[in-house]
Each structure stands twice: as C-alpha cells, then as structure tokens.
Amino acid sequence: MPLHQKMRRAYRRADGVSAISATYRAIIQRDDLRVFPLGVKLPERLEDKPAADDLRLCYVGNLGSGYCLEAMLAGVEQLIQRQKAVRLTIAGDGVKRRLVEGYAARYQQIRYQGFVDGDGLDMMLRDSDVGIVPMRAESGVAIPNKIVDYAGYGLAVLSGLKGDAEKTLSDYQAGVSYQVEDHLSFADTVDGLLDNAAWVVQMGRNARKLAEELFDANQIFPAFVQWIEKIKWEKIK
C-alpha cells in the first residue's frame, strides 16, 4: 500500500505523464496522459524470404520465469512427434537456459544460439517466419518490445498475451494467439500455420505495416520531444 500511495502521488505531482499504451490510463488516472508507443529503428532492405522446407519459428529474449518457455518447447516437441516440418531457433539467456539446452540436445529442429550480438540477431530474424511471445498475462506488459522487433522484421507473431497485444495483432491481421501455458494450444496453432503458408507470408507483410504505422522511432521520438518541450514552456511561462 505505501508503494501504491507513492506511485499515485508521483502521477499527481508530475508536470506530464506518458505511457506506451492506453492500457495504463486506468492506473495513471490523468485526463492529460499522452501515449507514445515503443519506438524502434526499423530495419531497411527487407527482402522476400527464401522458400524454406519448414516453418521457421524464433524466440528472442530473456529465458526467465516471466515467460512460459515450457509450453513453447513442449509444443514444438509435439509437432516434431507429429512429423511436422517446423524449426525453432532461440536466442537469449536466463534461469531456464538448461531447459532450453536440454530440448536442443534432444532435437535437431530446436537450436539454441545463446546470447547473440546485433549482427547475429539481425541474421536470425531475417531467417525466420514467425516470432514467438510466450509471455503470461500477469506480466503486466501491454505490448512488449518483442512484438515490435518481430513486426519490424516482417515476421508473423505468435503471442500468448491478451489485451492490447492481442487486439493490435488482430486489427492488423499480423499474428495469432494461443493459450500461453497449454503446449497443445501452441502445437495446434502452429499446425494451422503450417497448413497455410501463404497466410503466414501475408501476416508478415501486415506486421511490417503495423511496425511502420505504430512503432517507427523516426515518427515517435520527435513527437515525444515536442511534447516535453511544450510542457517545459508552459511551466516557465
């Protein structure tokens, strides 16, 4: 309770408050809240992805407790046992690293690359068709960086999040959702994508459009700066 009181006091006393999503309006409770989505530098020269014999999934991020990696990995295992043409590449580090390494050791379709640098990440995302967001709803995240990064590279998004994330992906037809803690939900959703390769390609194109229209840093950051300058000018007048 003391922390909540400090938070509300900070919101009341601030000259201005911004958030990355309108989801936080109910928490902040200020009519003048400004929303500035996460901004990213969009990769240039995206080329048509070469045809692949399998559906190329990827996960990039923390291998921590906030992510239901167990269902994701068990879902891919289920697809492998169904003899489906699917591949999963994972990059990142965290407390669940050994879990990931265990699956990678058992299945050649699952590759773990550890922590990768910028060039390695760029290559990995360009060589993928679908980006996975295995985040639980209780994480409190509206739209995570992962969705923005995947969309910037023109990947269809497979997400376990509800709320703003699910609505945004649905509005742009840029991805699909699954029950984040259910490995069969994951497997069945990916199985559906395997049956419709053309739709996966179209969702990737839609995702890039989503990134350009909502998350382009070249548009967001100048507007953010102008907002701060306006607040400062009004304060000293």
C-alpha positions as CSV (number, residue, x, y, z in Angstrom):
1,M,0.0,0.0,0.0
2,P,2.8,2.6,0.8
3,L,4.2,1.9,-2.7
4,H,0.9,2.4,-4.4
5,Q,0.5,5.7,-2.5
6,K,3.9,6.9,-3.6
7,M,3.0,6.0,-7.2
8,R,-0.2,7.9,-7.2
9,R,1.5,10.9,-5.6
10,A,4.1,10.9,-8.3
11,Y,1.5,10.8,-11.0
12,R,-0.5,13.7,-9.4
13,R,2.6,15.9,-9.0
14,A,4.2,15.3,-12.4
15,D,4.1,18.1,-15.0
16,G,3.2,15.5,-17.5
17,V,2.8,11.7,-17.7
18,S,3.3,9.5,-20.7
19,A,2.7,5.8,-21.3
20,I,3.5,3.3,-24.0
21,S,-0.1,2.1,-24.2
22,A,-3.6,3.4,-23.4
23,T,-3.9,0.4,-21.1
24,Y,-2.2,2.4,-18.4
25,R,-4.8,5.1,-18.4
26,A,-6.9,3.4,-15.7
27,I,-3.8,3.2,-13.5
28,I,-2.5,6.7,-14.0
29,Q,-5.9,8.4,-13.9
30,R,-5.0,11.6,-15.6
31,D,-7.0,13.1,-18.5
32,D,-3.9,14.6,-20.0
33,L,-2.0,11.3,-20.3
34,R,-0.1,11.1,-23.6
35,V,0.5,7.8,-25.2
36,F,3.8,7.3,-27.1
37,P,4.3,3.6,-28.2
38,L,7.6,1.9,-28.1
39,G,9.8,3.2,-30.9
40,V,12.3,1.2,-32.9
41,K,14.6,1.8,-35.8
42,L,13.0,-0.3,-38.5
43,P,15.4,-2.5,-40.5
44,E,15.8,-1.5,-44.1
45,R,16.1,-3.5,-47.2
46,L,13.8,-6.3,-46.2
47,E,13.9,-8.9,-48.9
48,D,11.4,-11.6,-49.7
49,K,12.2,-14.5,-47.6
50,P,13.5,-17.5,-49.5
51,A,11.4,-20.6,-49.7
52,A,12.1,-23.0,-46.8
53,D,11.2,-26.6,-46.3
54,D,10.0,-25.9,-42.8
55,L,8.2,-23.2,-40.8
56,R,10.9,-21.2,-39.1
57,L,9.9,-20.1,-35.6
58,C,12.1,-18.0,-33.3
59,Y,12.2,-16.7,-29.8
60,V,14.5,-13.9,-28.7
61,G,14.7,-12.7,-25.2
62,N,15.0,-13.5,-21.5
63,L,14.9,-17.2,-20.6
64,G,13.3,-16.2,-17.3
65,S,10.3,-17.0,-15.1
66,G,8.1,-14.4,-16.7
67,Y,8.0,-16.5,-19.9
68,C,6.2,-19.8,-20.3
69,L,9.0,-21.5,-22.3
70,E,7.9,-24.9,-21.1
71,A,4.7,-24.9,-23.2
72,M,6.5,-23.4,-26.2
73,L,9.2,-26.2,-26.1
74,A,6.8,-29.0,-25.4
75,G,4.6,-27.7,-28.2
76,V,7.4,-27.8,-30.7
77,E,8.3,-31.3,-29.4
78,Q,4.6,-32.3,-30.0
79,L,4.9,-31.0,-33.6
80,I,8.2,-32.9,-34.1
81,Q,6.5,-36.1,-32.9
82,R,3.7,-35.4,-35.4
83,Q,6.4,-35.3,-38.1
84,K,5.7,-31.7,-38.9
85,A,8.2,-29.5,-40.8
86,V,9.0,-27.0,-38.1
87,R,12.2,-25.4,-36.7
88,L,12.7,-23.3,-33.6
89,T,15.7,-21.1,-33.0
90,I,16.2,-19.5,-29.6
91,A,18.5,-16.7,-28.5
92,G,18.9,-15.2,-25.0
93,D,19.9,-16.2,-21.6
94,G,18.4,-16.7,-18.1
95,V,17.5,-19.1,-15.4
96,K,15.7,-21.5,-17.9
97,R,18.8,-21.9,-20.1
98,R,19.3,-25.5,-19.1
99,L,15.7,-26.3,-20.0
100,V,16.3,-24.9,-23.5
101,E,19.7,-26.6,-23.8
102,G,18.0,-29.9,-22.9
103,Y,15.5,-29.7,-25.7
104,A,18.1,-28.5,-28.2
105,A,20.3,-31.5,-27.3
106,R,17.4,-33.9,-28.0
107,Y,16.0,-32.4,-31.2
108,Q,18.0,-31.1,-34.2
109,Q,14.9,-29.0,-35.1
110,I,15.5,-26.9,-31.9
111,R,18.6,-24.7,-32.0
112,Y,19.9,-22.6,-29.1
113,Q,22.2,-19.8,-30.0
114,G,22.9,-18.3,-26.6
115,F,23.4,-14.6,-26.3
116,V,23.8,-13.0,-29.8
117,D,25.2,-9.7,-30.9
118,G,23.3,-7.2,-33.1
119,D,24.5,-8.8,-36.4
120,G,23.6,-12.2,-35.2
121,L,20.2,-11.1,-34.1
122,D,19.6,-9.4,-37.5
123,M,20.6,-12.6,-39.3
124,M,18.4,-14.7,-37.1
125,L,15.3,-12.6,-37.5
126,R,15.8,-12.3,-41.3
127,D,15.9,-16.1,-41.4
128,S,12.6,-16.6,-39.5
129,D,8.9,-16.6,-40.5
130,V,7.2,-16.4,-37.1
131,G,8.3,-14.7,-33.8
132,I,7.0,-16.1,-30.5
133,V,5.9,-14.1,-27.5
134,P,5.4,-16.7,-24.7
135,M,4.5,-14.1,-22.0
136,R,2.0,-14.6,-19.3
137,A,-0.9,-12.1,-18.9
138,E,0.1,-11.4,-15.3
139,S,3.4,-9.9,-16.6
140,G,1.5,-6.6,-16.8
141,V,3.1,-5.9,-20.2
142,A,0.7,-4.3,-22.7
143,I,2.8,-4.5,-25.9
144,P,6.3,-5.9,-25.3
145,N,9.5,-5.0,-27.3
146,K,9.4,-8.5,-28.8
147,I,6.3,-7.8,-30.8
148,V,7.7,-4.5,-32.1
149,D,11.0,-6.1,-33.1
150,Y,9.4,-9.1,-34.8
151,A,7.0,-6.9,-36.7
152,G,9.8,-4.6,-37.8
153,Y,11.4,-7.6,-39.5
154,G,8.2,-8.6,-41.1
155,L,7.5,-11.7,-39.0
156,A,4.1,-13.1,-38.2
157,V,3.7,-13.0,-34.5
158,L,2.6,-15.9,-32.3
159,S,1.6,-14.4,-28.9
160,G,0.4,-15.7,-25.6
161,L,-0.6,-12.2,-24.4
162,K,-4.2,-10.8,-24.3
163,G,-5.4,-7.2,-24.1
164,D,-3.6,-4.6,-26.2
165,A,-1.2,-7.1,-27.7
166,E,-3.9,-9.4,-28.9
167,K,-6.1,-6.6,-30.2
168,T,-3.3,-4.9,-32.1
169,L,-2.2,-8.1,-33.8
170,S,-5.9,-8.9,-34.6
171,D,-6.6,-5.4,-36.0
172,Y,-3.6,-5.6,-38.4
173,Q,-4.0,-9.4,-39.0
174,A,-0.4,-9.6,-38.2
175,G,-0.4,-12.6,-35.9
176,V,-2.3,-15.2,-33.9
177,S,-2.8,-16.0,-30.3
178,Y,-2.5,-19.2,-28.3
179,Q,-3.1,-20.3,-24.7
180,V,0.3,-19.5,-23.2
181,E,0.5,-22.3,-20.7
182,D,-1.0,-25.0,-22.9
183,H,1.5,-26.8,-25.1
184,L,-1.3,-28.4,-27.2
185,S,-2.7,-25.0,-27.9
186,F,0.7,-23.9,-29.1
187,A,1.2,-27.0,-31.2
188,D,-2.3,-26.8,-32.8
189,T,-1.9,-23.1,-33.6
190,V,1.4,-23.7,-35.3
191,D,-0.1,-26.7,-37.1
192,G,-2.7,-24.4,-38.5
193,L,0.0,-22.1,-39.8
194,L,1.8,-25.0,-41.4
195,D,-1.4,-25.6,-43.4
196,N,-1.5,-22.1,-44.7
197,A,2.0,-20.8,-45.8
198,A,0.5,-18.0,-47.9
199,W,-1.3,-16.6,-44.8
200,V,2.0,-16.7,-42.8
201,V,3.6,-14.6,-45.5
202,Q,0.7,-12.1,-45.6
203,M,0.7,-11.8,-41.8
204,G,4.4,-11.0,-42.0
205,R,3.7,-8.2,-44.5
206,N,0.9,-6.9,-42.3
207,A,3.2,-7.0,-39.3
208,R,5.7,-4.8,-41.1
209,K,2.9,-2.3,-41.9
210,L,1.9,-2.4,-38.2
211,A,5.5,-1.5,-37.2
212,E,5.7,1.3,-39.8
213,E,2.4,2.9,-38.7
214,L,2.6,2.4,-34.9
215,F,6.2,2.0,-33.8
216,D,8.6,3.9,-36.2
217,A,11.1,5.7,-33.9
218,N,11.5,8.4,-36.6
219,Q,7.9,9.4,-36.0
220,I,7.5,8.7,-32.3
221,F,10.7,10.2,-30.8
222,P,10.4,13.7,-32.4
223,A,6.7,13.9,-31.2
224,F,7.8,12.8,-27.7
225,V,10.5,15.6,-27.6
226,Q,8.0,18.2,-28.8
227,W,5.6,17.1,-26.0
228,I,8.3,17.5,-23.4
229,E,9.3,20.9,-24.8
230,K,5.7,22.1,-24.7
231,I,5.3,21.0,-21.1
232,K,8.5,22.8,-20.2
233,W,7.5,26.0,-22.0
234,E,4.1,26.0,-20.3
235,K,5.8,25.5,-16.9
236,I,8.1,28.6,-17.2
237,K,5.6,30.9,-18.8
